[in-house]
Amino acid sequence: MYTKLKYLSDLKFNIETWRRELQFHFNEMDTFQEKLEEIVKHEQDPLALVKLEVFQNRIMIEKDAISKLKHRCRNKLANLNNLEVNENVTGKFQNEQHTLKEDMRTYIKLHYELKEEMMNYFIEVL
């Protein structure tokens, strides 16, 4: 019983941590969007403006991906909170957790690649 509770506690901790990280990234995308809006006011180079539009589109795509991952996290937490005390969860939630874990790993990798590209763009145009 203690092992099961510890396992569930660890799962909840991971998912709650991911939710906080996703919220941070969502807010970060808002900040980057604001910076792009500042740049568009004074940038004259057509190539720089094309890149800016690409980044704006990527931000929208990223925010959509964040929203979907946050929704999955909420669903996982709801499922964990609604478990029966004597229900066997180890295999069931390990597989589901692993999928979410892999999706988070992929998302974070892509997020930091986008962030680096945007930071390089800001250095170019500012």
PyMOL commands that place a pseudoatom at each C-alpha (Angstrom):
pseudoatom trace, name=CA, resn=MET, resi=1, chain=A, elem=C, hetatm=0, pos=[0.000, 0.000, 0.000]
pseudoatom trace, name=CA, resn=TYR, resi=2, chain=A, elem=C, hetatm=0, pos=[2.797, 2.431, 0.932]
pseudoatom trace, name=CA, resn=THR, resi=3, chain=A, elem=C, hetatm=0, pos=[4.624, 1.655, -2.328]
pseudoatom trace, name=CA, resn=LYS, resi=4, chain=A, elem=C, hetatm=0, pos=[1.473, 2.352, -4.316]
pseudoatom trace, name=CA, resn=LEU, resi=5, chain=A, elem=C, hetatm=0, pos=[0.900, 5.681, -2.542]
pseudoatom trace, name=CA, resn=LYS, resi=6, chain=A, elem=C, hetatm=0, pos=[4.540, 6.669, -3.076]
pseudoatom trace, name=CA, resn=TYR, resi=7, chain=A, elem=C, hetatm=0, pos=[4.268, 5.766, -6.762]
pseudoatom trace, name=CA, resn=LEU, resi=8, chain=A, elem=C, hetatm=0, pos=[1.092, 7.830, -7.180]
pseudoatom trace, name=CA, resn=SER, resi=9, chain=A, elem=C, hetatm=0, pos=[2.648, 10.716, -5.284]
pseudoatom trace, name=CA, resn=ASP, resi=10, chain=A, elem=C, hetatm=0, pos=[5.652, 10.638, -7.619]
pseudoatom trace, name=CA, resn=LEU, resi=11, chain=A, elem=C, hetatm=0, pos=[3.387, 10.565, -10.680]
pseudoatom trace, name=CA, resn=LYS, resi=12, chain=A, elem=C, hetatm=0, pos=[1.408, 13.532, -9.393]
pseudoatom trace, name=CA, resn=PHE, resi=13, chain=A, elem=C, hetatm=0, pos=[4.610, 15.439, -8.625]
pseudoatom trace, name=CA, resn=ASN, resi=14, chain=A, elem=C, hetatm=0, pos=[5.926, 14.873, -12.165]
pseudoatom trace, name=CA, resn=ILE, resi=15, chain=A, elem=C, hetatm=0, pos=[2.682, 15.920, -13.799]
pseudoatom trace, name=CA, resn=GLU, resi=16, chain=A, elem=C, hetatm=0, pos=[2.279, 19.015, -11.615]
pseudoatom trace, name=CA, resn=THR, resi=17, chain=A, elem=C, hetatm=0, pos=[5.880, 19.997, -12.382]
pseudoatom trace, name=CA, resn=TRP, resi=18, chain=A, elem=C, hetatm=0, pos=[5.211, 19.639, -16.098]
pseudoatom trace, name=CA, resn=ARG, resi=19, chain=A, elem=C, hetatm=0, pos=[2.074, 21.764, -15.810]
pseudoatom trace, name=CA, resn=ARG, resi=20, chain=A, elem=C, hetatm=0, pos=[4.035, 24.553, -14.119]
pseudoatom trace, name=CA, resn=GLU, resi=21, chain=A, elem=C, hetatm=0, pos=[6.757, 24.338, -16.743]
pseudoatom trace, name=CA, resn=LEU, resi=22, chain=A, elem=C, hetatm=0, pos=[4.192, 24.452, -19.547]
pseudoatom trace, name=CA, resn=GLN, resi=23, chain=A, elem=C, hetatm=0, pos=[2.553, 27.523, -18.009]
pseudoatom trace, name=CA, resn=PHE, resi=24, chain=A, elem=C, hetatm=0, pos=[5.967, 29.198, -17.799]
pseudoatom trace, name=CA, resn=HIS, resi=25, chain=A, elem=C, hetatm=0, pos=[6.622, 28.432, -21.482]
pseudoatom trace, name=CA, resn=PHE, resi=26, chain=A, elem=C, hetatm=0, pos=[3.172, 29.710, -22.438]
pseudoatom trace, name=CA, resn=ASN, resi=27, chain=A, elem=C, hetatm=0, pos=[3.906, 33.011, -20.683]
pseudoatom trace, name=CA, resn=GLU, resi=28, chain=A, elem=C, hetatm=0, pos=[7.344, 33.099, -22.264]
pseudoatom trace, name=CA, resn=MET, resi=29, chain=A, elem=C, hetatm=0, pos=[5.746, 32.823, -25.711]
pseudoatom trace, name=CA, resn=ASP, resi=30, chain=A, elem=C, hetatm=0, pos=[3.588, 35.843, -24.830]
pseudoatom trace, name=CA, resn=THR, resi=31, chain=A, elem=C, hetatm=0, pos=[6.768, 37.754, -23.987]
pseudoatom trace, name=CA, resn=PHE, resi=32, chain=A, elem=C, hetatm=0, pos=[8.384, 36.763, -27.270]
pseudoatom trace, name=CA, resn=GLN, resi=33, chain=A, elem=C, hetatm=0, pos=[5.232, 37.791, -29.136]
pseudoatom trace, name=CA, resn=GLU, resi=34, chain=A, elem=C, hetatm=0, pos=[5.392, 41.222, -27.486]
pseudoatom trace, name=CA, resn=LYS, resi=35, chain=A, elem=C, hetatm=0, pos=[9.035, 41.569, -28.539]
pseudoatom trace, name=CA, resn=LEU, resi=36, chain=A, elem=C, hetatm=0, pos=[8.123, 40.663, -32.124]
pseudoatom trace, name=CA, resn=GLU, resi=37, chain=A, elem=C, hetatm=0, pos=[5.377, 43.301, -32.072]
pseudoatom trace, name=CA, resn=GLU, resi=38, chain=A, elem=C, hetatm=0, pos=[7.970, 45.888, -30.998]
pseudoatom trace, name=CA, resn=ILE, resi=39, chain=A, elem=C, hetatm=0, pos=[10.285, 44.853, -33.825]
pseudoatom trace, name=CA, resn=VAL, resi=40, chain=A, elem=C, hetatm=0, pos=[7.593, 45.055, -36.518]
pseudoatom trace, name=CA, resn=LYS, resi=41, chain=A, elem=C, hetatm=0, pos=[7.071, 48.738, -35.658]
pseudoatom trace, name=CA, resn=HIS, resi=42, chain=A, elem=C, hetatm=0, pos=[10.582, 49.734, -36.704]
pseudoatom trace, name=CA, resn=GLU, resi=43, chain=A, elem=C, hetatm=0, pos=[11.930, 46.962, -38.944]
pseudoatom trace, name=CA, resn=GLN, resi=44, chain=A, elem=C, hetatm=0, pos=[12.160, 47.808, -42.644]
pseudoatom trace, name=CA, resn=ASP, resi=45, chain=A, elem=C, hetatm=0, pos=[14.047, 44.808, -44.039]
pseudoatom trace, name=CA, resn=PRO, resi=46, chain=A, elem=C, hetatm=0, pos=[11.576, 42.566, -45.929]
pseudoatom trace, name=CA, resn=LEU, resi=47, chain=A, elem=C, hetatm=0, pos=[13.568, 39.414, -45.110]
pseudoatom trace, name=CA, resn=ALA, resi=48, chain=A, elem=C, hetatm=0, pos=[13.534, 40.245, -41.406]
pseudoatom trace, name=CA, resn=LEU, resi=49, chain=A, elem=C, hetatm=0, pos=[9.769, 40.786, -41.587]
pseudoatom trace, name=CA, resn=VAL, resi=50, chain=A, elem=C, hetatm=0, pos=[9.282, 37.412, -43.262]
pseudoatom trace, name=CA, resn=LYS, resi=51, chain=A, elem=C, hetatm=0, pos=[11.271, 35.766, -40.477]
pseudoatom trace, name=CA, resn=LEU, resi=52, chain=A, elem=C, hetatm=0, pos=[9.203, 37.689, -37.948]
pseudoatom trace, name=CA, resn=GLU, resi=53, chain=A, elem=C, hetatm=0, pos=[5.982, 36.353, -39.445]
pseudoatom trace, name=CA, resn=VAL, resi=54, chain=A, elem=C, hetatm=0, pos=[7.351, 32.813, -39.373]
pseudoatom trace, name=CA, resn=PHE, resi=55, chain=A, elem=C, hetatm=0, pos=[8.144, 33.222, -35.674]
pseudoatom trace, name=CA, resn=GLN, resi=56, chain=A, elem=C, hetatm=0, pos=[4.657, 34.568, -34.997]
pseudoatom trace, name=CA, resn=ASN, resi=57, chain=A, elem=C, hetatm=0, pos=[3.178, 31.484, -36.657]
pseudoatom trace, name=CA, resn=ARG, resi=58, chain=A, elem=C, hetatm=0, pos=[5.486, 29.196, -34.717]
pseudoatom trace, name=CA, resn=ILE, resi=59, chain=A, elem=C, hetatm=0, pos=[4.466, 30.887, -31.476]
pseudoatom trace, name=CA, resn=MET, resi=60, chain=A, elem=C, hetatm=0, pos=[0.800, 30.185, -32.255]
pseudoatom trace, name=CA, resn=ILE, resi=61, chain=A, elem=C, hetatm=0, pos=[1.642, 26.546, -32.995]
pseudoatom trace, name=CA, resn=GLU, resi=62, chain=A, elem=C, hetatm=0, pos=[3.701, 26.284, -29.810]
pseudoatom trace, name=CA, resn=LYS, resi=63, chain=A, elem=C, hetatm=0, pos=[0.947, 27.774, -27.662]
pseudoatom trace, name=CA, resn=ASP, resi=64, chain=A, elem=C, hetatm=0, pos=[-1.512, 25.292, -29.151]
pseudoatom trace, name=CA, resn=ALA, resi=65, chain=A, elem=C, hetatm=0, pos=[0.861, 22.407, -28.345]
pseudoatom trace, name=CA, resn=ILE, resi=66, chain=A, elem=C, hetatm=0, pos=[1.268, 23.737, -24.797]
pseudoatom trace, name=CA, resn=SER, resi=67, chain=A, elem=C, hetatm=0, pos=[-2.497, 23.917, -24.350]
pseudoatom trace, name=CA, resn=LYS, resi=68, chain=A, elem=C, hetatm=0, pos=[-2.894, 20.320, -25.512]
pseudoatom trace, name=CA, resn=LEU, resi=69, chain=A, elem=C, hetatm=0, pos=[-0.146, 19.072, -23.191]
pseudoatom trace, name=CA, resn=LYS, resi=70, chain=A, elem=C, hetatm=0, pos=[-1.627, 20.992, -20.257]
pseudoatom trace, name=CA, resn=HIS, resi=71, chain=A, elem=C, hetatm=0, pos=[-4.993, 19.402, -21.015]
pseudoatom trace, name=CA, resn=ARG, resi=72, chain=A, elem=C, hetatm=0, pos=[-3.405, 15.946, -21.022]
pseudoatom trace, name=CA, resn=CYS, resi=73, chain=A, elem=C, hetatm=0, pos=[-1.731, 16.712, -17.687]
pseudoatom trace, name=CA, resn=ARG, resi=74, chain=A, elem=C, hetatm=0, pos=[-5.065, 17.824, -16.203]
pseudoatom trace, name=CA, resn=ASN, resi=75, chain=A, elem=C, hetatm=0, pos=[-6.694, 14.614, -17.413]
pseudoatom trace, name=CA, resn=LYS, resi=76, chain=A, elem=C, hetatm=0, pos=[-3.906, 12.477, -15.962]
pseudoatom trace, name=CA, resn=LEU, resi=77, chain=A, elem=C, hetatm=0, pos=[-4.202, 14.212, -12.606]
pseudoatom trace, name=CA, resn=ALA, resi=78, chain=A, elem=C, hetatm=0, pos=[-7.970, 13.763, -12.627]
pseudoatom trace, name=CA, resn=ASN, resi=79, chain=A, elem=C, hetatm=0, pos=[-7.524, 10.054, -13.373]
pseudoatom trace, name=CA, resn=LEU, resi=80, chain=A, elem=C, hetatm=0, pos=[-4.987, 9.721, -10.564]
pseudoatom trace, name=CA, resn=ASN, resi=81, chain=A, elem=C, hetatm=0, pos=[-7.243, 11.534, -8.129]
pseudoatom trace, name=CA, resn=ASN, resi=82, chain=A, elem=C, hetatm=0, pos=[-10.197, 9.278, -8.992]
pseudoatom trace, name=CA, resn=LEU, resi=83, chain=A, elem=C, hetatm=0, pos=[-8.414, 5.975, -8.439]
pseudoatom trace, name=CA, resn=GLU, resi=84, chain=A, elem=C, hetatm=0, pos=[-9.825, 3.311, -6.198]
pseudoatom trace, name=CA, resn=VAL, resi=85, chain=A, elem=C, hetatm=0, pos=[-7.522, 2.542, -3.285]
pseudoatom trace, name=CA, resn=ASN, resi=86, chain=A, elem=C, hetatm=0, pos=[-7.210, -1.124, -4.202]
pseudoatom trace, name=CA, resn=GLU, resi=87, chain=A, elem=C, hetatm=0, pos=[-7.020, -0.633, -8.001]
pseudoatom trace, name=CA, resn=ASN, resi=88, chain=A, elem=C, hetatm=0, pos=[-3.876, -1.956, -9.704]
pseudoatom trace, name=CA, resn=VAL, resi=89, chain=A, elem=C, hetatm=0, pos=[-2.201, 1.084, -11.229]
pseudoatom trace, name=CA, resn=THR, resi=90, chain=A, elem=C, hetatm=0, pos=[1.423, 0.233, -11.755]
pseudoatom trace, name=CA, resn=GLY, resi=91, chain=A, elem=C, hetatm=0, pos=[1.238, -1.051, -15.331]
pseudoatom trace, name=CA, resn=LYS, resi=92, chain=A, elem=C, hetatm=0, pos=[-1.669, 1.114, -16.445]
pseudoatom trace, name=CA, resn=PHE, resi=93, chain=A, elem=C, hetatm=0, pos=[-0.237, 4.455, -15.389]
pseudoatom trace, name=CA, resn=GLN, resi=94, chain=A, elem=C, hetatm=0, pos=[3.358, 3.577, -16.169]
pseudoatom trace, name=CA, resn=ASN, resi=95, chain=A, elem=C, hetatm=0, pos=[2.488, 3.184, -19.845]
pseudoatom trace, name=CA, resn=GLU, resi=96, chain=A, elem=C, hetatm=0, pos=[0.381, 6.341, -19.907]
pseudoatom trace, name=CA, resn=GLN, resi=97, chain=A, elem=C, hetatm=0, pos=[2.983, 8.255, -17.914]
pseudoatom trace, name=CA, resn=HIS, resi=98, chain=A, elem=C, hetatm=0, pos=[5.748, 7.078, -20.234]
pseudoatom trace, name=CA, resn=THR, resi=99, chain=A, elem=C, hetatm=0, pos=[3.900, 8.405, -23.277]
pseudoatom trace, name=CA, resn=LEU, resi=100, chain=A, elem=C, hetatm=0, pos=[3.336, 11.788, -21.644]
pseudoatom trace, name=CA, resn=LYS, resi=101, chain=A, elem=C, hetatm=0, pos=[6.942, 11.800, -20.450]
pseudoatom trace, name=CA, resn=GLU, resi=102, chain=A, elem=C, hetatm=0, pos=[8.215, 11.179, -23.976]
pseudoatom trace, name=CA, resn=ASP, resi=103, chain=A, elem=C, hetatm=0, pos=[5.895, 13.833, -25.396]
pseudoatom trace, name=CA, resn=MET, resi=104, chain=A, elem=C, hetatm=0, pos=[7.113, 16.323, -22.779]
pseudoatom trace, name=CA, resn=ARG, resi=105, chain=A, elem=C, hetatm=0, pos=[10.730, 15.469, -23.560]
pseudoatom trace, name=CA, resn=THR, resi=106, chain=A, elem=C, hetatm=0, pos=[10.119, 16.072, -27.279]
pseudoatom trace, name=CA, resn=TYR, resi=107, chain=A, elem=C, hetatm=0, pos=[8.193, 19.268, -26.613]
pseudoatom trace, name=CA, resn=ILE, resi=108, chain=A, elem=C, hetatm=0, pos=[10.919, 20.680, -24.340]
pseudoatom trace, name=CA, resn=LYS, resi=109, chain=A, elem=C, hetatm=0, pos=[13.605, 19.909, -26.922]
pseudoatom trace, name=CA, resn=LEU, resi=110, chain=A, elem=C, hetatm=0, pos=[11.610, 21.691, -29.634]
pseudoatom trace, name=CA, resn=HIS, resi=111, chain=A, elem=C, hetatm=0, pos=[10.772, 24.588, -27.321]
pseudoatom trace, name=CA, resn=TYR, resi=112, chain=A, elem=C, hetatm=0, pos=[14.413, 25.313, -26.566]
pseudoatom trace, name=CA, resn=GLU, resi=113, chain=A, elem=C, hetatm=0, pos=[15.342, 25.049, -30.250]
pseudoatom trace, name=CA, resn=LEU, resi=114, chain=A, elem=C, hetatm=0, pos=[12.665, 27.634, -31.079]
pseudoatom trace, name=CA, resn=LYS, resi=115, chain=A, elem=C, hetatm=0, pos=[13.765, 29.826, -28.205]
pseudoatom trace, name=CA, resn=GLU, resi=116, chain=A, elem=C, hetatm=0, pos=[17.372, 29.760, -29.385]
pseudoatom trace, name=CA, resn=GLU, resi=117, chain=A, elem=C, hetatm=0, pos=[16.344, 30.641, -32.948]
pseudoatom trace, name=CA, resn=MET, resi=118, chain=A, elem=C, hetatm=0, pos=[14.248, 33.530, -31.688]
pseudoatom trace, name=CA, resn=MET, resi=119, chain=A, elem=C, hetatm=0, pos=[17.005, 34.831, -29.443]
pseudoatom trace, name=CA, resn=ASN, resi=120, chain=A, elem=C, hetatm=0, pos=[19.407, 34.766, -32.420]
pseudoatom trace, name=CA, resn=TYR, resi=121, chain=A, elem=C, hetatm=0, pos=[16.819, 36.642, -34.473]
pseudoatom trace, name=CA, resn=PHE, resi=122, chain=A, elem=C, hetatm=0, pos=[16.484, 39.281, -31.758]
pseudoatom trace, name=CA, resn=ILE, resi=123, chain=A, elem=C, hetatm=0, pos=[20.247, 39.755, -31.767]
pseudoatom trace, name=CA, resn=GLU, resi=124, chain=A, elem=C, hetatm=0, pos=[20.150, 40.211, -35.560]
pseudoatom trace, name=CA, resn=VAL, resi=125, chain=A, elem=C, hetatm=0, pos=[17.431, 42.838, -35.662]
pseudoatom trace, name=CA, resn=LEU, resi=126, chain=A, elem=C, hetatm=0, pos=[17.921, 44.743, -32.425]
for i in range(1, 126): cmd.bond("trace and resi %d" % i, "trace and resi %d" % (i + 1))
show_as sticks, trace
zoom trace
